[in-house]
Amino acid sequence: MGLIETSQQHYYDSDDHGKYQFVSLKDIINQFLLIYVGEDKIIPSARKLDVAFHAQRALAELSFDTFKSCKSQEITIPATLQMILPQDYVNYTKVSWVDSAGIKHLIYPTSKTSNPSFTPYQNTDGEYKIQAIGTVDDDSDPTVAGKIVLDGEYKDIVYGMYVTGPYLGFGPTNAGVTPPQQWRVIETSNSGGITTITVGVISPLATISDLAVAPTDAFSNALLTFYPPSSTANIYDGNTSQRRNTVILENVSWGITSFLIQGNSTSTGIDDLEVGMLVHHKSFVQGTTVLFIDIDNNEIVLSNPAGTSSPGGGSYDSELSFSSDKVDSKTWANYKSSSPSENQDDYQDNTYWPANGERYGLDPQHAQANGSFYIDCSSGKIHFSSNMNGKTIILDYISDSLGTDAEMQVHKFAEEAMYKWMSHAILSGRANIPEYQVNRFKKERFAAIRQAKLRLSNIKLEEITQILRGKSKQIKH
């Protein structure tokens, strides 16, 4: 019985074209068990689970440097100059932009910049903490409300942060916790470029009345220091966490035990929110995040409901602070906002010819006008230079061929290499196997992979001949 079981009409009418050149990984495993495993064979016995494991490892390893990479993705570079890596990305083969004629122009990587993954809070003195000048609100009772008006707007100061300063010291012992708890920010309000905070204690045993505890003495123009608790943030130098992207949402309301935040025509800030941002407010447990944003209806869905102690008789009209660790570093901000370092001259005039040796030592990787990129491994994004904005980018990349069942297939040029790889892997992992036998299959595996690479290189004599014909072509200057 032949290998082709469908008619030519069915083949050309279907979308399954060119698949005859491949063998599925399932067939590779079954054929290996049939031919290589059994009595009087090189492998007397082997579990199918072991064979499947080594088959997948062989497929992944051969996908990295032997198989032809057919994976690619095309996108248009947005204003952020960033491209998210594909889900099954392992490494890239080339990155290029496409002109109006559909021709690809190679983009070269740059090693002279990066996007640091950690950007700590830092004040003007270089210290890793947030500092502000605060004055007790004259309209409030400092023994009850504990509201402090700061000298400006501090969006990075959010619910839960510790605060220290004159007359503050440590919090009271009546919050059900021993020893006394340090003062923390329990509410923020931003209006007219001024941030007003309410200080108190946060405890699992505390109630709303316990939270609204204030310093025992009034003060003005006092230097306050803020830093996040180690239990909810990454501490740097024991004092501060990573700088955050903070959004303040004004004029919103929510109900008790509700997951929904509702805005109105006067609400601002919704457009700046992102899914995954943390919510900072005493009505929501720490760790509450944004799950869904409906900009058209001014609605936000959160991961946790509001607590039953939310004030206002079931609804609360106020502002909420949201933050995210997804903050662009100054290095990346400067790189994407500046003119690219690559040579942008088209050689149509005499701009460079009078330079008189000033181009001596030019780095060849920058002597091109195609732009540059670098890959931020921590965020899983490709960052492009500013001249790539709006261009169509093609990313050709390598995967391990294990993402989906449709990908788990082997080209027939490399089928023998799979069998030799699996045989060597199984024998080398067993005890009491003669060393000469393991070395034999090691050599056979090497030879089979080398043969597969030569076959898959797809070298055609006519194409090489055509290229060589141009070797003697005179290049005029």
ROLUMLUM-429194 format. One line per field, with one value per residue (C-alpha): residue number from 1; residue in one letter; x negated, y, z. Coordinates in steps of 0.25 Angstrom, whole numbers, padded with zeros to 4 digits, always signed. Each point is the difference from the previous one (the first is absolute). Example, Ala and Ser with C-alpha at 12.3 -4.5 7.8 and 13.67 -1.06 7.14 Angstrom:
2
resi = [1  2]
resn = [A  S]
x = [-0049  -0006]
y = [-0018  +0014]
z = [+0031  -0002]
//
This chain:
477
resi = [1  2  3  4  5  6  7  8  9  10  11  12  13  14  15  16  17  18  19  20  21  22  23  24  25  26  27  28  29  30  31  32  33  34  35  36  37  38  39  40  41  42  43  44  45  46  47  48  49  50  51  52  53  54  55  56  57  58  59  60  61  62  63  64  65  66  67  68  69  70  71  72  73  74  75  76  77  78  79  80  81  82  83  84  85  86  87  88  89  90  91  92  93  94  95  96  97  98  99  100  101  102  103  104  105  106  107  108  109  110  111  112  113  114  115  116  117  118  119  120  121  122  123  124  125  126  127  128  129  130  131  132  133  134  135  136  137  138  139  140  141  142  143  144  145  146  147  148  149  150  151  152  153  154  155  156  157  158  159  160  161  162  163  164  165  166  167  168  169  170  171  172  173  174  175  176  177  178  179  180  181  182  183  184  185  186  187  188  189  190  191  192  193  194  195  196  197  198  199  200  201  202  203  204  205  206  207  208  209  210  211  212  213  214  215  216  217  218  219  220  221  222  223  224  225  226  227  228  229  230  231  232  233  234  235  236  237  238  239  240  241  242  243  244  245  246  247  248  249  250  251  252  253  254  255  256  257  258  259  260  261  262  263  264  265  266  267  268  269  270  271  272  273  274  275  276  277  278  279  280  281  282  283  284  285  286  287  288  289  290  291  292  293  294  295  296  297  298  299  300  301  302  303  304  305  306  307  308  309  310  311  312  313  314  315  316  317  318  319  320  321  322  323  324  325  326  327  328  329  330  331  332  333  334  335  336  337  338  339  340  341  342  343  344  345  346  347  348  349  350  351  352  353  354  355  356  357  358  359  360  361  362  363  364  365  366  367  368  369  370  371  372  373  374  375  376  377  378  379  380  381  382  383  384  385  386  387  388  389  390  391  392  393  394  395  396  397  398  399  400  401  402  403  404  405  406  407  408  409  410  411  412  413  414  415  416  417  418  419  420  421  422  423  424  425  426  427  428  429  430  431  432  433  434  435  436  437  438  439  440  441  442  443  444  445  446  447  448  449  450  451  452  453  454  455  456  457  458  459  460  461  462  463  464  465  466  467  468  469  470  471  472  473  474  475  476  477]
resn = [M  G  L  I  E  T  S  Q  Q  H  Y  Y  D  S  D  D  H  G  K  Y  Q  F  V  S  L  K  D  I  I  N  Q  F  L  L  I  Y  V  G  E  D  K  I  I  P  S  A  R  K  L  D  V  A  F  H  A  Q  R  A  L  A  E  L  S  F  D  T  F  K  S  C  K  S  Q  E  I  T  I  P  A  T  L  Q  M  I  L  P  Q  D  Y  V  N  Y  T  K  V  S  W  V  D  S  A  G  I  K  H  L  I  Y  P  T  S  K  T  S  N  P  S  F  T  P  Y  Q  N  T  D  G  E  Y  K  I  Q  A  I  G  T  V  D  D  D  S  D  P  T  V  A  G  K  I  V  L  D  G  E  Y  K  D  I  V  Y  G  M  Y  V  T  G  P  Y  L  G  F  G  P  T  N  A  G  V  T  P  P  Q  Q  W  R  V  I  E  T  S  N  S  G  G  I  T  T  I  T  V  G  V  I  S  P  L  A  T  I  S  D  L  A  V  A  P  T  D  A  F  S  N  A  L  L  T  F  Y  P  P  S  S  T  A  N  I  Y  D  G  N  T  S  Q  R  R  N  T  V  I  L  E  N  V  S  W  G  I  T  S  F  L  I  Q  G  N  S  T  S  T  G  I  D  D  L  E  V  G  M  L  V  H  H  K  S  F  V  Q  G  T  T  V  L  F  I  D  I  D  N  N  E  I  V  L  S  N  P  A  G  T  S  S  P  G  G  G  S  Y  D  S  E  L  S  F  S  S  D  K  V  D  S  K  T  W  A  N  Y  K  S  S  S  P  S  E  N  Q  D  D  Y  Q  D  N  T  Y  W  P  A  N  G  E  R  Y  G  L  D  P  Q  H  A  Q  A  N  G  S  F  Y  I  D  C  S  S  G  K  I  H  F  S  S  N  M  N  G  K  T  I  I  L  D  Y  I  S  D  S  L  G  T  D  A  E  M  Q  V  H  K  F  A  E  E  A  M  Y  K  W  M  S  H  A  I  L  S  G  R  A  N  I  P  E  Y  Q  V  N  R  F  K  K  E  R  F  A  A  I  R  Q  A  K  L  R  L  S  N  I  K  L  E  E  I  T  Q  I  L  R  G  K  S  K  Q  I  K  H]
x = [+0000  -0005  -0002  +0009  +0014  +0008  +0003  -0007  +0013  +0002  -0014  +0001  +0014  -0005  -0009  -0010  -0010  -0015  +0002  -0006  -0014  +0003  +0002  +0008  -0007  +0010  -0004  -0014  +0002  +0009  -0010  -0012  +0007  +0003  -0014  -0010  +0006  +0003  -0006  -0013  -0001  -0009  +0009  +0006  +0011  +0005  +0012  +0008  -0001  -0015  +0000  +0010  -0009  -0012  +0007  +0005  -0014  -0006  +0011  -0003  -0015  +0000  +0010  -0011  -0011  +0004  +0014  +0004  +0007  +0014  +0005  +0002  +0009  +0004  +0004  +0001  -0009  +0009  -0004  -0006  -0010  +0001  +0004  +0005  -0008  +0008  +0006  -0009  -0012  -0014  -0010  +0000  -0006  +0002  +0008  +0003  +0009  +0008  +0000  +0011  -0005  +0001  -0015  -0006  -0011  -0008  +0000  -0012  +0000  -0007  -0008  -0002  +0013  +0010  +0013  -0004  +0011  -0002  +0002  +0001  +0006  -0011  +0001  -0009  -0010  -0002  +0006  +0010  +0012  +0012  +0000  +0010  +0003  +0013  +0009  +0012  +0013  +0006  +0014  -0001  -0002  -0014  +0003  +0011  -0001  -0016  +0001  -0013  -0001  -0013  -0007  +0003  +0006  -0007  +0007  -0010  +0005  +0011  +0008  -0008  -0013  -0008  -0002  -0010  -0002  +0000  +0010  +0004  -0008  +0007  +0015  +0009  +0002  +0015  +0001  -0001  -0015  -0012  -0010  +0006  +0001  -0007  +0008  +0005  +0007  +0015  +0006  -0005  +0007  -0005  +0006  -0006  -0014  +0000  +0000  +0007  -0002  +0006  -0009  +0003  -0003  +0004  +0003  +0008  +0007  +0002  +0014  +0002  +0001  -0014  -0006  +0004  -0010  -0009  -0013  +0002  -0007  +0002  -0011  -0003  -0011  -0005  -0009  +0008  -0007  +0009  -0004  +0008  +0001  -0009  +0012  +0006  -0011  -0014  -0009  -0013  -0010  +0010  +0007  +0008  +0006  -0001  +0005  +0014  +0009  +0012  +0013  +0010  +0015  +0009  +0015  +0003  +0010  +0002  +0009  -0003  -0004  -0001  -0010  +0004  -0005  +0009  -0004  +0008  -0002  -0009  -0009  -0014  -0012  +0008  -0007  -0014  +0003  -0005  +0004  -0008  -0002  +0001  +0011  -0004  +0011  +0005  +0013  -0007  -0010  -0014  -0003  +0013  -0003  +0008  +0006  +0008  +0001  +0012  -0003  +0013  +0008  -0010  +0000  -0012  +0001  -0009  -0005  +0005  +0013  +0000  +0000  +0013  -0006  +0000  +0006  +0011  +0012  -0004  -0005  -0013  -0003  -0015  -0013  -0008  -0015  -0005  -0014  -0008  -0015  +0000  -0008  -0009  -0014  -0007  -0009  +0011  +0007  -0012  -0003  +0014  +0001  -0013  -0005  -0006  -0015  +0000  -0005  +0012  -0007  +0004  -0013  +0008  -0008  -0014  +0003  -0011  -0010  -0006  -0001  -0015  -0002  +0010  +0007  -0012  +0003  +0015  +0007  +0005  +0013  +0004  -0004  +0014  +0013  +0010  +0001  -0004  +0007  -0003  +0008  +0004  +0001  +0006  +0012  +0001  +0000  -0009  -0003  -0003  -0007  +0009  -0001  +0007  +0013  +0012  -0008  +0004  -0010  -0002  -0006  -0005  -0003  -0002  +0009  -0002  +0011  +0008  +0010  +0012  +0002  +0000  -0015  -0005  -0004  -0014  -0005  -0003  -0014  -0002  +0008  -0013  -0006  +0012  -0002  -0014  +0002  +0010  -0008  -0012  +0008  +0007  -0013  -0009  +0010  +0000  -0009  -0008  -0001  -0014  -0007  -0004  +0015  +0003  -0011  +0004  +0014  -0006  -0008  +0012  +0008  -0011  +0000  +0015  +0001  -0011  +0007  +0013  -0006  -0006  +0013  +0008  -0009  +0006  -0012  +0003  -0012  +0007  +0002  -0014  -0005  +0009  -0006  -0015  +0003  +0000  -0013  -0008  +0010  -0007  +0005  -0002  -0003]
y = [+0000  +0014  +0011  +0009  -0003  +0012  +0004  +0011  +0008  -0001  +0004  +0013  +0003  +0000  +0009  -0011  +0003  -0005  -0009  -0012  +0004  -0001  -0012  +0002  -0002  -0011  -0008  +0002  -0006  -0012  -0003  +0001  -0010  -0009  -0001  +0004  -0006  -0015  -0014  -0002  +0015  +0011  +0005  -0013  +0008  +0015  +0006  +0009  +0011  +0000  -0001  +0012  +0008  -0002  +0002  +0014  +0004  -0004  +0008  +0012  -0001  -0002  +0012  +0009  -0002  -0011  +0002  +0011  +0011  +0004  +0008  +0015  +0011  +0013  +0013  +0015  +0007  +0009  +0013  -0008  -0006  -0013  -0014  -0012  -0013  -0011  -0010  -0011  +0008  -0006  +0009  +0008  -0002  +0014  +0012  +0009  +0011  +0000  +0011  +0003  -0010  -0011  -0001  -0004  +0009  -0006  +0007  -0002  -0002  +0010  -0003  +0015  +0001  -0007  +0001  -0003  -0008  +0007  +0015  +0003  +0012  +0011  +0014  +0012  -0003  -0014  -0007  -0012  +0006  +0009  +0013  +0011  +0012  -0001  +0008  -0004  +0004  +0012  -0004  -0014  -0005  -0006  -0009  -0007  +0003  +0000  +0007  +0006  +0009  -0001  +0011  -0006  -0012  -0013  -0011  -0010  +0001  -0011  -0007  -0009  +0007  +0003  +0014  +0006  +0014  +0010  -0004  -0012  -0011  -0013  -0002  -0004  -0013  +0000  -0006  -0014  -0002  -0001  +0007  +0013  +0001  +0011  +0011  -0003  +0007  -0004  +0009  +0010  +0012  +0008  +0013  +0013  -0006  -0003  -0013  -0002  -0013  -0006  -0008  -0011  -0015  -0012  -0013  -0012  +0002  +0015  +0006  +0013  +0008  -0006  +0004  +0014  +0003  +0012  +0006  +0005  +0013  +0010  +0005  +0008  +0000  -0013  -0009  -0014  -0012  -0011  -0014  -0013  -0012  -0012  -0009  +0007  +0005  -0002  +0007  +0007  +0003  -0003  +0013  +0000  -0007  +0000  +0013  -0002  +0005  +0007  +0004  +0007  -0002  +0011  +0001  -0015  -0008  -0014  -0008  -0010  -0013  +0005  -0004  +0012  +0014  +0010  +0013  +0012  +0011  +0007  -0012  +0002  -0010  -0012  +0001  -0002  -0013  -0013  -0014  -0006  +0013  +0000  +0007  +0008  +0004  -0005  -0005  -0011  -0010  +0001  -0007  +0003  +0002  +0006  -0012  +0008  +0014  +0005  +0014  +0002  -0002  +0005  -0013  -0008  -0014  -0004  -0013  +0001  +0007  +0012  -0003  +0001  +0011  +0009  +0014  +0007  -0009  -0010  +0010  +0008  +0012  +0003  -0002  -0013  -0002  -0011  -0003  -0010  -0004  +0001  +0013  +0004  +0003  +0013  -0007  -0006  +0014  +0007  -0011  +0000  +0016  +0003  -0001  -0014  -0001  -0007  +0007  +0007  +0006  -0005  +0004  +0008  +0013  +0003  +0000  -0010  +0002  +0013  -0007  -0002  -0012  +0003  -0014  -0007  -0011  -0001  -0012  -0008  -0005  +0015  +0003  -0003  +0007  -0011  +0003  -0009  -0008  -0007  -0011  +0002  -0014  +0004  +0006  -0009  +0012  +0005  +0015  +0007  +0013  +0012  -0001  -0013  +0007  -0004  -0010  -0014  -0009  -0015  -0009  -0013  -0009  -0014  -0008  -0014  -0006  -0005  +0011  -0007  -0014  +0006  +0005  -0013  -0006  -0003  +0002  -0013  +0005  -0001  -0012  -0009  +0010  -0001  -0015  +0001  +0011  -0008  -0013  +0007  +0007  -0013  -0008  +0011  +0001  -0015  -0008  -0012  +0005  -0002  +0013  -0004  -0001  +0013  +0007  -0007  +0006  +0013  +0000  -0004  +0011  +0010  -0005  +0000  +0014  +0005  -0007  +0006  +0014  -0002  -0004  +0011  +0011  -0002  +0004  +0001  -0001  +0009  +0011  -0001  +0001  +0013  +0006  -0003  +0006  +0014  -0002  +0006  +0012  +0013  +0010  +0014  +0011]
z = [+0000  -0004  +0009  -0007  +0003  -0005  -0015  -0006  -0001  +0015  +0002  -0009  +0006  +0014  +0008  +0004  -0010  +0001  +0011  -0007  +0003  +0015  +0009  +0013  +0013  +0004  -0012  +0004  +0013  -0005  -0010  +0009  +0010  -0012  -0006  +0011  +0013  +0002  +0001  -0007  -0003  +0004  +0011  +0007  +0007  +0002  +0005  -0009  +0010  -0001  -0015  -0001  +0010  -0008  -0013  +0004  +0005  -0013  -0008  +0009  -0001  -0015  -0002  +0006  -0010  -0010  -0005  -0009  +0007  -0006  +0012  -0003  +0005  -0006  +0007  -0001  +0010  +0009  +0006  +0013  -0010  +0007  -0005  +0009  -0003  -0006  +0010  -0005  -0002  +0004  -0009  -0012  -0013  -0006  +0002  -0012  -0005  -0013  -0010  -0010  -0010  +0010  +0001  +0014  +0006  +0011  +0014  +0008  +0015  +0009  +0013  +0004  +0008  +0008  +0008  +0015  +0007  +0013  +0002  +0015  +0006  +0002  +0005  -0005  +0011  -0006  +0012  -0003  +0006  -0002  +0008  +0001  +0009  +0007  +0009  +0008  -0006  +0008  -0002  +0006  +0014  +0000  +0011  -0008  -0015  -0002  -0013  -0005  -0012  -0008  -0007  -0014  -0008  +0003  -0008  +0005  +0014  +0001  +0010  +0009  +0000  +0013  +0004  +0010  +0005  +0012  +0010  -0007  +0006  +0001  +0000  +0012  +0006  +0000  -0014  +0005  -0003  +0009  -0001  -0005  -0015  -0008  -0007  -0014  -0011  +0001  -0010  -0011  -0007  -0011  -0004  -0006  -0001  +0015  +0007  +0013  +0008  +0012  +0009  +0010  +0002  -0009  +0008  -0004  +0014  -0002  -0004  -0007  +0013  +0004  -0014  +0002  +0011  -0002  +0006  +0014  -0003  -0011  -0009  -0012  -0011  +0005  -0009  -0002  -0005  -0007  -0004  -0003  +0009  -0003  +0000  -0012  -0008  -0004  +0009  -0005  +0010  +0011  -0003  -0013  -0011  -0015  -0006  -0005  -0011  +0008  -0005  +0009  -0004  +0005  +0002  +0000  +0009  +0004  +0010  +0011  -0004  -0015  -0010  -0009  +0000  -0007  -0005  -0006  -0010  +0010  +0003  -0005  -0001  -0006  -0013  +0007  +0007  -0004  +0003  +0012  +0007  +0015  +0008  +0012  +0009  +0014  -0005  -0008  +0005  -0004  -0013  -0007  -0015  -0012  -0008  -0011  -0005  -0007  -0005  -0007  +0012  +0010  +0008  +0006  +0005  +0011  +0005  +0015  +0005  +0009  +0015  +0008  +0008  -0012  +0005  -0006  +0002  -0011  -0010  +0000  -0009  +0000  -0007  -0001  -0003  -0009  -0002  -0009  +0000  -0015  +0000  -0012  +0005  -0004  -0008  -0009  +0000  -0005  -0011  -0006  +0000  -0006  -0015  -0002  +0000  -0013  -0013  -0006  -0012  -0014  -0007  -0010  +0003  +0005  +0015  +0004  -0010  +0006  +0013  -0002  +0008  +0011  -0003  +0004  +0009  -0004  +0006  -0011  +0008  +0000  -0014  -0006  +0000  +0004  +0014  +0012  +0011  +0013  +0008  +0014  +0006  +0013  -0007  -0012  -0010  -0012  +0001  -0013  -0003  -0003  -0015  +0000  +0005  -0010  -0008  -0003  +0007  -0002  +0011  -0005  +0012  +0005  +0009  +0006  -0009  +0013  +0001  -0007  -0006  -0014  +0002  +0006  -0014  -0005  -0015  -0007  -0002  +0015  +0003  +0002  +0009  +0009  +0001  +0003  +0010  +0007  +0000  +0006  +0010  +0005  +0000  +0007  +0011  +0004  +0009  -0005  -0014  -0006  -0003  -0014  -0003  +0005  -0007  -0013  +0001  +0004  -0013  -0008  +0006  -0004  -0014  -0002  +0005  -0009  -0012  +0004  +0001  -0014  -0006  +0007  -0004  -0014  -0008  -0015  -0010  -0010  +0011  +0005  -0015  -0002  +0012  -0004  -0013  +0006  +0007  -0012  -0001  +0000  +0011  -0004  +0010]
//
